[in-house]
Amino acid sequence: MKKIQSSAHFLLIAILLCAVFILFIRYRLIASMLSGTGAAVVPLSDESAIEVVSGSDGNYIKWVDFKITCDALSKAYTLDVESYDKDIHLNWIELLAYAGAKCGGSFDKSSLSLIDKLAAELSGGETTIEKLTENMDYYEYYYEAYEAVLGGMVGEYEIEQDDGNGNKVWKKVYGLKAFSPIAKGFEYSDYDDFGSSRSYGYKRQHLGHDMMGQIGTPIIAAESGYVEALGWNQYGGWRIGIRSFDKKRYYYYAHLRQNFPYALDLKEGSVVTAGDVIGYMGHTGYSTVENTNNIDTVHLHFGLQLIFDESQKEGNNEIWIDCYALTRFLYKNRSLTEKNQETKEWFRVYQMKDPAAEKYKENK
């Protein structure tokens, strides 16, 4: 009996040692494959694995798992704006990247306390973000990743405002210069559907965020940029693709209205300013025949693709992020629109001057 127990005990130990050895070999194999490429190798148990590879323009990020909550975005943003005219101006992306590096990219209520604590230390002049992150693993990764998502959303700009007497006056402000993709006053419903299954054409994941509303709802440019794609796609129907001026973000607006999908003056190459009306909600798509309504539910498919290297623009290396929390954050800035009864188009009420757009036009 003891001999049988001893044999079983020995067999169990052997199995465990074998499993550990296999995991070690697997890790060493991945490390050797990535050596010399500039890749950051992380333990296999790290669920938020960080991947960096080499490209034509040096090392670039291969994957981003964007998990910042709306509450964290709002807190970091508020701290940034409130400190703008102070001796120490806090950078909301630095605050978020610090919290991301500390928490492995996952945000919860403790992350908010972490952001508050960091802001207090920086504001008090006790330290600097450079000193705090000098030896912090992955801070640079999270900063680059979050800057790619949020880099064009906060800054100085000019916008028309009502002076209280029915007149419009220009005012220079600092703050959120990105907008919700749905115009102000138009209701919609949504939920976090990123990654859910889609079957048209082939089985795949949903790489965007659906916002359900009414046909003809004005669709708004979330960020200033230039139109890179315009026309029919059998999956997205009538769609618009807008690239940010730094080329890091590609905004995808799909399933636009049948017969009247876009702003009439919009074309490939057009420069749009955040808050402009670019198109209208519909349910086109899922057909090789142009101008077909084959989507059951009227909605906007809003997608955000990150591009660190042009090789990621199309193909198997595309990076699409979950932007549900981002759309909730952008809800605080919705563009007010009015209808031209003759052309049936909608236009923004208050015009905006974005320095990024003005600079791009000058350099064209």
Summary of the structure (lengths in Angstrom):
residues: 364
radius of gyration: 24.1
end to end distance: 85.5
largest distance: 96.9
contacts: 1108
relative contact order: 0.12
helix: 30%
strand: 26%
